[in-house]
């Protein structure tokens, strides 16, 4: 029998009332994916022929999310939450029944479960020829969990006993049920039809299938997870935060073992989709989100948040927020810089302190050192933008574009009123409001001439501190003359 399952059924129909949230439990996110998204990603590593997610509560919202993250996944609807056995039955019916091969059943709220563990479960199931294989875990404290009771001679699972029903001897067992199973698909379908509802909840329990299979003479086995924390389910915000912490530790360890220096893992957070080249350095207080990539030898942080942002080799990004931006090789950003979507910094360029950019393409070696806004603009190579410059791109209805050429020098406190073009090699004077195109190699001066009105303070602000200072200066000048 192949270890690759015929189907994976993900149970994601529950409401999750203990989350106290308008968002369905399985759509809460940690480390860049929803809870169900983590489970689906792990399940895909099994390369199953079919993957079906059983939805119920907020089904339209959950199904729409699944369509975004895994369009090939099927959904089955559990109209009423009548138990895990009923949910699996709905999933198999969506697949048309008659599944030949292994069916793996997983819970949609176990984001720490890995593809490696699921693969080992499927391999054990196939190798042992089991009708059902339970994924179990050895835990430090088994209170509240269903205990795995085994045949001492064969190691087969003879029962799963809930805590409230367990004897003192059984309560001492540290091996627990994870709620994840591998089944022979044909036997599972048959046994689900025999599950009864004569229990306190009136529900069809998937665990009842194990007893049905054993009574029919089939073997029920187990595969023990290497790390018991993988099977943790999420039922409230406290558990959500703990799962996020554990997953973040796992992701940071993976990054560090691949050649990334993380100065302070306790204050660094990354998503599962973040990628790195070796010798990149992450300083404290940094969040790396989405499809962010750090190039070889770059340094990011401290106190930096990058989302879907590419940082080039040997670049330096300090105290920066960036969203869907590109930082070129050897470029420097920050501190206190905001790179908005569409920003592309060329090699060895600079976006300095208190600079904001949006939809801006900055050429090689070009510097925007400080206190400026650059929006909807293209700037050539080796140009310097003076301090306190503003690219005035919005007329109240439409965004307009500004183009500044290569080897330009623009003065401080400039306003570039788009649409406008400053040609290669041109200069603009400090304090200018540029409303017309500047030809290459020209100097643009667009400001009123200075006029000094002497004695104004004494006349308009008599007795003020300014007037007194001015009078003192005049007296001193007269004494020196």
Secondary structure, DSSP 8 states (H G I E B T S, - for coil): --SS-SEEEEEE----GGG-SSS-GGG-EETTEEHHHHHHHHHHTT--SEEEEEE-TTHHHHHHHHHHH-TT-EEEE-SS---HHHHHHHHHHHTTS---SEEEEEETT-TT--HHHHHHHHHHHHHHT-SEEEEEEE-S--TTS-EEEE-TTT--EEEEE-GGG--HHHHT--EEEEEEEEEEHHHHHHHHTT----STT----TTHHHHHHHHTT--EEEEE-SSGGGG----SHHHHHHHHHHHHHHHHHHHHHTT-EES-GGG-EE-TT-EE-TT-EE-SS-EEETT-EE-TT-EE-SS-EEES-EE-TT-EE-SEEEES-EE-TT-EE-SSEEE-TT-EE-TT-EEEEEEEEEEEEE-TT-EEEEEEEEEEEEE-TT-EE-TT-EEE-B-SS-B--EEE-TT-EE-TT-EEESSEEE-TT-EE-TT-EE-S-B-TT-EE--S------TTHHHHHSTTSHHHHHHHHHHHHHHHH-
